[in-house]
Amino acid sequence: MPLPESVIEKAKKIERLLLRMEGGEAFEPVRAELGLKLKIEDLPKMQSRYAAGGRHYGFLINGQYGHYETLNSAMRAWLYEHKQENEQITAPEMVEELKKKYGVDMSAGHINYLLRKRGLTGRVGRPQQRHEAKPNEVSPEVSSQAVENAGIFFPGSSQTGDEGR
């Protein structure tokens, strides 16, 4: 996978910063001019990596530049619109449709992540099951009567007459 252009550009800017500092310029004005978010504490580490790498900007790339973006904004817009039109569609089905329509292979987990960020997913977890009365279950009237009469089976209750003696 090739590196994103923004990562290469940042490494070249850091190289320019290091070269200008070697020329005697101050850190803060050069950093601000180049638009870098670099701390003065990071400078010795960058200088040593640059020197150890043969003074080439490629060694200033640390490899932590995020995920390679495979979905562009038009594909994401289609994804969100498609989910709003058909709320019952699942992420694996959307993976297949993305493959057919755009030729892009995504994971279902990443699609769920994108949909969740926009609030287009349902509740997380298993759906609640509805409790329906089965033919052999006791009706609510019988169960309330059974609860009222339950005291006669427990010694010490007020309905037994001995009042706990």
TORKOL-4160 file (C-alpha; in steps of 0.2 Angstrom, whole numbers, padded with zeros to 4 digits, m for minus):
165
<pt num="1" X="0000" Y="0000" Z="0000"/>
<pt num="2" X="0008" Y="0017" Z="m0005"/>
<pt num="3" X="0009" Y="0030" Z="0008"/>
<pt num="4" X="m0003" Y="0044" Z="0008"/>
<pt num="5" X="0003" Y="0060" Z="0000"/>
<pt num="6" X="0000" Y="0070" Z="0016"/>
<pt num="7" X="0012" Y="0059" Z="0025"/>
<pt num="8" X="0026" Y="0062" Z="0013"/>
<pt num="9" X="0023" Y="0080" Z="0012"/>
<pt num="10" X="0024" Y="0081" Z="0031"/>
<pt num="11" X="0041" Y="0072" Z="0031"/>
<pt num="12" X="0047" Y="0084" Z="0018"/>
<pt num="13" X="0042" Y="0099" Z="0029"/>
<pt num="14" X="0051" Y="0092" Z="0044"/>
<pt num="15" X="0066" Y="0090" Z="0033"/>
<pt num="16" X="0065" Y="0108" Z="0028"/>
<pt num="17" X="0063" Y="0113" Z="0046"/>
<pt num="18" X="0079" Y="0103" Z="0051"/>
<pt num="19" X="0089" Y="0111" Z="0037"/>
<pt num="20" X="0083" Y="0128" Z="0041"/>
<pt num="21" X="0088" Y="0126" Z="0059"/>
<pt num="22" X="0105" Y="0120" Z="0054"/>
<pt num="23" X="0106" Y="0136" Z="0044"/>
<pt num="24" X="0104" Y="0146" Z="0061"/>
<pt num="25" X="0085" Y="0150" Z="0060"/>
<pt num="26" X="0075" Y="0149" Z="0076"/>
<pt num="27" X="0063" Y="0134" Z="0079"/>
<pt num="28" X="0047" Y="0143" Z="0082"/>
<pt num="29" X="0045" Y="0155" Z="0067"/>
<pt num="30" X="0050" Y="0141" Z="0055"/>
<pt num="31" X="0038" Y="0128" Z="0063"/>
<pt num="32" X="0024" Y="0141" Z="0062"/>
<pt num="33" X="0028" Y="0146" Z="0044"/>
<pt num="34" X="0028" Y="0127" Z="0038"/>
<pt num="35" X="0012" Y="0124" Z="0048"/>
<pt num="36" X="0019" Y="0109" Z="0058"/>
<pt num="37" X="0013" Y="0104" Z="0075"/>
<pt num="38" X="0030" Y="0098" Z="0082"/>
<pt num="39" X="0036" Y="0101" Z="0099"/>
<pt num="40" X="0054" Y="0107" Z="0103"/>
<pt num="41" X="0056" Y="0091" Z="0114"/>
<pt num="42" X="0053" Y="0081" Z="0098"/>
<pt num="43" X="0067" Y="0090" Z="0089"/>
<pt num="44" X="0082" Y="0079" Z="0095"/>
<pt num="45" X="0074" Y="0063" Z="0090"/>
<pt num="46" X="0070" Y="0070" Z="0073"/>
<pt num="47" X="0087" Y="0076" Z="0070"/>
<pt num="48" X="0095" Y="0059" Z="0075"/>
<pt num="49" X="0083" Y="0049" Z="0064"/>
<pt num="50" X="0087" Y="0061" Z="0050"/>
<pt num="51" X="0105" Y="0059" Z="0052"/>
<pt num="52" X="0105" Y="0040" Z="0055"/>
<pt num="53" X="0094" Y="0038" Z="0039"/>
<pt num="54" X="0107" Y="0046" Z="0028"/>
<pt num="55" X="0099" Y="0063" Z="0028"/>
<pt num="56" X="0084" Y="0058" Z="0018"/>
<pt num="57" X="0066" Y="0063" Z="0022"/>
<pt num="58" X="0059" Y="0045" Z="0021"/>
<pt num="59" X="0067" Y="0041" Z="0038"/>
<pt num="60" X="0056" Y="0055" Z="0046"/>
<pt num="61" X="0040" Y="0045" Z="0042"/>
<pt num="62" X="0036" Y="0035" Z="0058"/>
<pt num="63" X="0023" Y="0024" Z="0051"/>
<pt num="64" X="0009" Y="0030" Z="0062"/>
<pt num="65" X="m0002" Y="0039" Z="0049"/>
<pt num="66" X="m0019" Y="0031" Z="0052"/>
<pt num="67" X="m0030" Y="0020" Z="0041"/>
<pt num="68" X="m0028" Y="0021" Z="0022"/>
<pt num="69" X="m0045" Y="0028" Z="0016"/>
<pt num="70" X="m0054" Y="0017" Z="0004"/>
<pt num="71" X="m0071" Y="0025" Z="0004"/>
<pt num="72" X="m0072" Y="0043" Z="m0003"/>
<pt num="73" X="m0085" Y="0055" Z="0002"/>
<pt num="74" X="m0096" Y="0051" Z="m0013"/>
<pt num="75" X="m0096" Y="0032" Z="m0008"/>
<pt num="76" X="m0100" Y="0037" Z="0011"/>
<pt num="77" X="m0114" Y="0048" Z="0005"/>
<pt num="78" X="m0121" Y="0033" Z="m0005"/>
<pt num="79" X="m0119" Y="0022" Z="0010"/>
<pt num="80" X="m0128" Y="0034" Z="0022"/>
<pt num="81" X="m0142" Y="0037" Z="0010"/>
<pt num="82" X="m0144" Y="0018" Z="0006"/>
<pt num="83" X="m0145" Y="0014" Z="0024"/>
<pt num="84" X="m0158" Y="0028" Z="0027"/>
<pt num="85" X="m0169" Y="0021" Z="0013"/>
<pt num="86" X="m0168" Y="0003" Z="0019"/>
<pt num="87" X="m0165" Y="0002" Z="0038"/>
<pt num="88" X="m0166" Y="m0017" Z="0038"/>
<pt num="89" X="m0151" Y="m0020" Z="0027"/>
<pt num="90" X="m0136" Y="m0027" Z="0036"/>
<pt num="91" X="m0118" Y="m0023" Z="0035"/>
<pt num="92" X="m0113" Y="m0039" Z="0026"/>
<pt num="93" X="m0126" Y="m0035" Z="0013"/>
<pt num="94" X="m0119" Y="m0017" Z="0011"/>
<pt num="95" X="m0102" Y="m0025" Z="0009"/>
<pt num="96" X="m0108" Y="m0035" Z="m0006"/>
<pt num="97" X="m0117" Y="m0020" Z="m0014"/>
<pt num="98" X="m0101" Y="m0009" Z="m0012"/>
<pt num="99" X="m0091" Y="m0022" Z="m0021"/>
<pt num="100" X="m0103" Y="m0023" Z="m0035"/>
<pt num="101" X="m0106" Y="m0004" Z="m0037"/>
<pt num="102" X="m0089" Y="0003" Z="m0033"/>
<pt num="103" X="m0077" Y="m0012" Z="m0033"/>
<pt num="104" X="m0072" Y="m0008" Z="m0015"/>
<pt num="105" X="m0069" Y="m0021" Z="m0002"/>
<pt num="106" X="m0073" Y="m0016" Z="0015"/>
<pt num="107" X="m0076" Y="m0025" Z="0031"/>
<pt num="108" X="m0093" Y="m0026" Z="0039"/>
<pt num="109" X="m0086" Y="m0019" Z="0055"/>
<pt num="110" X="m0080" Y="m0004" Z="0047"/>
<pt num="111" X="m0096" Y="m0001" Z="0039"/>
<pt num="112" X="m0105" Y="m0002" Z="0055"/>
<pt num="113" X="m0092" Y="0010" Z="0063"/>
<pt num="114" X="m0096" Y="0023" Z="0049"/>
<pt num="115" X="m0115" Y="0020" Z="0051"/>
<pt num="116" X="m0114" Y="0021" Z="0070"/>
<pt num="117" X="m0104" Y="0038" Z="0069"/>
<pt num="118" X="m0119" Y="0045" Z="0059"/>
<pt num="119" X="m0132" Y="0037" Z="0071"/>
<pt num="120" X="m0139" Y="0026" Z="0057"/>
<pt num="121" X="m0137" Y="0009" Z="0067"/>
<pt num="122" X="m0150" Y="0001" Z="0078"/>
<pt num="123" X="m0147" Y="m0003" Z="0096"/>
<pt num="124" X="m0132" Y="m0013" Z="0101"/>
<pt num="125" X="m0135" Y="m0031" Z="0107"/>
<pt num="126" X="m0148" Y="m0044" Z="0105"/>
<pt num="127" X="m0166" Y="m0038" Z="0101"/>
<pt num="128" X="m0178" Y="m0041" Z="0116"/>
<pt num="129" X="m0190" Y="m0056" Z="0114"/>
<pt num="130" X="m0208" Y="m0052" Z="0116"/>
<pt num="131" X="m0216" Y="m0063" Z="0130"/>
<pt num="132" X="m0232" Y="m0071" Z="0123"/>
<pt num="133" X="m0243" Y="m0082" Z="0134"/>
<pt num="134" X="m0242" Y="m0100" Z="0129"/>
<pt num="135" X="m0257" Y="m0112" Z="0130"/>
<pt num="136" X="m0250" Y="m0121" Z="0145"/>
<pt num="137" X="m0246" Y="m0106" Z="0155"/>
<pt num="138" X="m0256" Y="m0100" Z="0170"/>
<pt num="139" X="m0267" Y="m0085" Z="0166"/>
<pt num="140" X="m0264" Y="m0068" Z="0176"/>
<pt num="141" X="m0281" Y="m0071" Z="0186"/>
<pt num="142" X="m0276" Y="m0088" Z="0192"/>
<pt num="143" X="m0258" Y="m0082" Z="0197"/>
<pt num="144" X="m0264" Y="m0068" Z="0207"/>
<pt num="145" X="m0276" Y="m0079" Z="0217"/>
<pt num="146" X="m0262" Y="m0092" Z="0220"/>
<pt num="147" X="m0251" Y="m0078" Z="0227"/>
<pt num="148" X="m0265" Y="m0072" Z="0239"/>
<pt num="149" X="m0267" Y="m0090" Z="0245"/>
<pt num="150" X="m0248" Y="m0093" Z="0246"/>
<pt num="151" X="m0248" Y="m0088" Z="0264"/>
<pt num="152" X="m0257" Y="m0103" Z="0271"/>
<pt num="153" X="m0243" Y="m0114" Z="0265"/>
<pt num="154" X="m0229" Y="m0104" Z="0275"/>
<pt num="155" X="m0229" Y="m0107" Z="0294"/>
<pt num="156" X="m0229" Y="m0091" Z="0303"/>
<pt num="157" X="m0239" Y="m0081" Z="0291"/>
<pt num="158" X="m0254" Y="m0070" Z="0297"/>
<pt num="159" X="m0267" Y="m0081" Z="0287"/>
<pt num="160" X="m0262" Y="m0097" Z="0297"/>
<pt num="161" X="m0269" Y="m0091" Z="0313"/>
<pt num="162" X="m0255" Y="m0095" Z="0324"/>
<pt num="163" X="m0246" Y="m0078" Z="0320"/>
<pt num="164" X="m0229" Y="m0085" Z="0320"/>
<pt num="165" X="m0230" Y="m0096" Z="0336"/>
